[in-house]
Amino acid sequence: MTPVLVFDIETIPDVAGLRVLHELPAELSDVEVAEFAFQRQRAKNGSDFLPHHLQRVVVISCALLSDEGFRVWSLAEPKSTEGEIIQRFFDGIEKFTPQIVSWNGGGFDLPVLHYRGMIHHVAAPRYWDMGEGDYRDSRDFKWNNYISRYHMRHTDLMDLLAMYQPRGSAPLDQLARLMGLPGKLGMDGSAVWGAWLEGRIDEIRDYCETDVVNTFLVFLRFQLMRGLLTADEHARELELVKSSLAATGAAHWTEFLAAWDASAC
């Protein structure tokens, strides 16, 4: 089978980059630098949300379904630098050539990884292959590659389900809960910066991983809707996910599975 890799990223303001771009004095704290950037952004468009190139990647979480089973893991600070995190993500694409799946990956995650990857000299030839590379099957990538919005090698579920209409987009948390899935647990993206400042990187990682599994479960329902999974096959995939998460014994998966059971009642 073609491996399926679902991914999600968590980011914080690129404080070092903001210092360089705005020539800010060294005595300003990271919090003050970020607040300076937030205020400028609010004045510009009414939102704290910083541009993609100023989002520093601190976690990439992945869920992989392959012939070897189902597993979830994260690439995260402080064990790795931002450049190492991004390189290892693209190395996985290089190794497995999976179908990648995201929720708003085309609108946020991938543009961030593009910009931040260039800053850190990341190499990602397989990902950028559009039919002109040296791979044996490179010609296939002319018609189905990771870059095109309308190809399935990268499936941005939010974009596709909305028929590429921003007004039709649904929040992952709400859709997941309407489908009887756990949804977000304990945190959302707006809380990541505060959690980072408090040193709660493990909580950020756990939150990102649960988002990835929610996305994977929505993807399974989409495959059922498309007729690519039968009802029995869909049920077996759900049991595989449950058993794989339970086997880890991790606290966030215990909470996730309990919420899933409660949501399904």
Summary of the structure (lengths in Angstrom):
residues: 265
radius of gyration: 19.0
end to end distance: 32.8
largest distance: 61.5
contacts: 801
relative contact order: 0.13
helix: 56%
strand: 14%
